[in-house]
Amino acid sequence: MQPSIGGVEGALIAEVEPNSPAAAAGLRKDDVVTALNGHPVRGPAELRARLGVVPAGETVELKVQRGKESQVITARVGEIDKSQTAGGQSVRN
């Protein structure tokens, strides 16, 4: 069973590196990504796998739950730094 945070299912952002594509897009620690390009995201592994097939430089649309507010963020996918794999936590209602 996946943990629940605020009754939202998705991938919890554990950390946002300064000067990263995520930071440039406006993502913040503790945001929960609930959809990628209109398709639901159920956990961090799913989000990483789906982002992993998007070519660097492409733009994606992320639906994000921040506290009680939901918003759509457009982000440009950057190169993957294989030396640093981001953690994350699954969240579910």
C-alpha positions in Angstrom: 0.0 0.0 0.0 1.3 3.4 -0.9 1.2 6.2 1.7 -1.4 9.0 1.5 -0.5 12.6 1.7 -3.5 15.0 1.8 -5.7 12.4 0.0 -3.8 12.8 -3.3 -2.3 10.0 -5.3 1.0 10.7 -7.2 4.7 11.2 -6.8 5.9 13.4 -3.9 8.8 15.7 -4.8 11.4 14.9 -2.1 13.9 17.5 -3.3 14.4 20.1 -6.0 18.0 20.8 -7.0 18.9 24.5 -7.5 19.3 25.5 -11.1 17.7 22.3 -12.3 14.9 22.0 -14.9 12.5 21.2 -12.1 13.5 24.4 -10.2 13.2 26.5 -13.4 9.7 25.1 -13.9 8.7 26.1 -10.4 8.4 22.7 -8.8 8.9 22.7 -5.0 9.8 20.2 -2.3 6.6 18.5 -1.1 4.7 19.1 -4.4 2.8 16.0 -5.5 2.9 15.3 -9.3 -0.5 13.7 -10.1 -0.4 13.7 -13.9 2.1 13.9 -16.8 0.8 15.2 -20.1 -2.8 14.5 -19.0 -2.1 10.9 -17.8 -2.3 10.1 -14.1 0.9 9.4 -12.2 0.6 6.8 -9.4 4.1 7.0 -7.9 7.7 8.1 -8.3 8.8 5.0 -10.3 6.1 5.6 -12.8 7.0 9.3 -13.1 10.7 8.5 -13.6 9.9 5.8 -16.2 7.6 8.1 -18.2 10.0 11.1 -18.0 12.9 8.8 -19.0 11.4 8.3 -22.5 10.9 12.0 -23.1 13.9 13.4 -25.1 15.9 16.1 -23.4 14.7 19.5 -24.4 11.1 18.5 -24.9 8.4 20.2 -22.9 6.0 18.3 -20.6 2.9 19.3 -18.7 2.7 18.3 -15.0 -0.4 18.5 -12.9 0.8 19.3 -9.4 -0.9 19.3 -6.1 0.6 21.9 -3.8 -1.2 22.0 -0.4 -4.9 22.3 -1.2 -4.2 23.9 -4.6 -3.9 22.1 -7.9 -1.9 23.7 -10.8 -0.5 22.8 -14.1 3.3 23.4 -14.6 5.1 23.3 -17.9 8.6 22.0 -17.7 11.5 21.4 -20.1 13.1 17.9 -19.7 16.8 18.1 -19.0 19.6 15.6 -19.3 19.5 12.8 -16.7 22.5 12.9 -14.3 23.0 9.2 -13.7 25.3 9.9 -10.7 22.4 11.4 -8.8 19.1 9.6 -8.7 16.3 11.5 -7.0 14.3 9.8 -4.3 10.6 10.1 -4.0 7.6 8.7 -2.2 4.4 7.3 -3.6 1.2 8.9 -2.3 -2.3 7.6 -2.6 -5.8 8.3 -1.2 
